[in-house]
Amino acid sequence: MKNLEGKFCIVTGAGKGIGKAIAKRFLDEQAAGVAILEWNLELAEATAKELDPTGEKVIAVQCNVADSQQVKEAIDQTVAAFGRIDVLVNNAGITRDRIFHKMTDDEWHAVIDVNLNGVYNTCKYVVPMMRNQESGSIINLSSTSLMGNPGQANYAATKAALQGFTRTVAKELARKNVRMNCVAPAYVDTEMMRAIGEELLTQALSNTPAQRMCAPEEIASVVAFLATEDASWVTGQTIYASGGCVCS
Ligand SMILES: NC(=O)c1ccc[n+]([C@@H]2O[C@H](COP(=O)([O-])OP(=O)(O)OC[C@H]3O[C@@H](n4cnc5c(N)ncnc54)[C@H](O)[C@@H]3O)[C@@H](O)[C@H]2O)c1
């Protein structure tokens, strides 16, 4: 596989879970720099230290992706450190699960603000840079929940919206050699997934053709493929990494 040698990358929400696995994989692929944009700075700093003890390649930047001003400052800080951005992974995401007729306005808006507006916020600043440099790859984390998952009307709405956003912006950016794709996982073994509780987890696994949970590294490898020039002709796509849950 072609690697990420010389590439500077941003991964949002990379303090733990899938984002952390992506940051680690990017370093394994010889990325020149990885910026962890996290709303939990302490977590981001601990992860940066764990992945890059010498502090030469990884920076931890405090950033709530739902806050446009914080995103602007975080991206300015990243560009000041790295000089350019070649890869952006919009991984930060939250759930606020509740059956729709009981869902509060706060639960609805919190998920839209992070999972959808957060992607808008980062892209608003990074897309013009990538257009100007006439290269770049953006990967957005969608989810198989978009097919319909009781209790996740807010979450599913955002993950479906990301696919429409991705198809549209990918077409706009293709002539500038900038690619945008989605990865849609199912049942990845992270704190977000464990939060659904043992009963729902058992039920979910019995409905998964692969009959097991996915390791975060198995999503990181798909993201890494889309980030590299091996995927140079792939744009506007969603790759379902779901152990057979969604076959498209
Ligand atoms: N775990 C799964 O089974 C699964 C399945 C499909 C899609 N996804 C998606 O993958 C992505 C990562 O999920 P995960 O399971 O690793 O979640 P996680 O909860 O384990 O980790 C999410 C990380 O994002 C950070 N974060 C949350 N909101 C943020 C914000 N506003 N600004 C900056 N950082 C923020 C958290 O601090 C945390 O470090 C999410 O977009 C999620 O929707 C996960």
The ligand as a Gaussian input file, in Angstrom:
#p B3LYP/6-31G(d) Opt

LIG

0 1
 N      -18.299000       2.634000      17.890000
 C      -19.107000       2.310000      16.909000
 O      -19.642000       1.193000      16.875000
 C      -19.368000       3.263000      15.765000
 C      -20.191000       2.804000      14.713000
 C      -20.437000       3.667000      13.647000
 C      -19.909000       4.936000      13.625000
 N      -19.124000       5.355000      14.662000
 C      -18.603000       6.717000      14.589000
 O      -17.204000       6.704000      14.729000
 C      -16.766000       7.913000      15.363000
 C      -15.910000       7.589000      16.580000
 O      -16.681000       6.803000      17.475000
 P      -16.089000       6.052000      18.749000
 O      -16.859000       4.810000      18.903000
 O      -14.619000       6.006000      18.676000
 O      -16.552000       7.069000      19.890000
 P      -15.915000       7.363000      21.346000
 O      -17.016000       7.958000      22.149000
 O      -15.218000       6.157000      21.869000
 O      -14.813000       8.482000      21.012000
 C      -15.217000       9.720000      20.480000
 C      -14.117000      10.743000      20.692000
 O      -14.569000      11.984000      20.134000
 C      -14.371000      13.025000      21.100000
 N      -15.390000      14.045000      20.886000
 C      -16.718000      13.912000      21.075000
 N      -17.336000      15.055000      20.794000
 C      -16.396000      15.946000      20.437000
 C      -16.428000      17.315000      20.035000
 N      -17.574000      18.025000      20.015000
 N      -15.278000      17.909000      19.661000
 C      -14.101000      17.226000      19.715000
 N      -14.002000      15.946000      20.127000
 C      -15.143000      15.304000      20.464000
 C      -14.476000      12.328000      22.454000
 O      -13.850000      13.065000      23.491000
 C      -13.789000      11.002000      22.156000
 O      -12.394000      11.096000      22.330000
 C      -18.033000       8.691000      15.700000
 O      -18.295000       9.643000      14.693000
 C      -19.101000       7.623000      15.694000
 O      -20.365000       8.152000      15.422000
 C      -18.852000       4.551000      15.741000

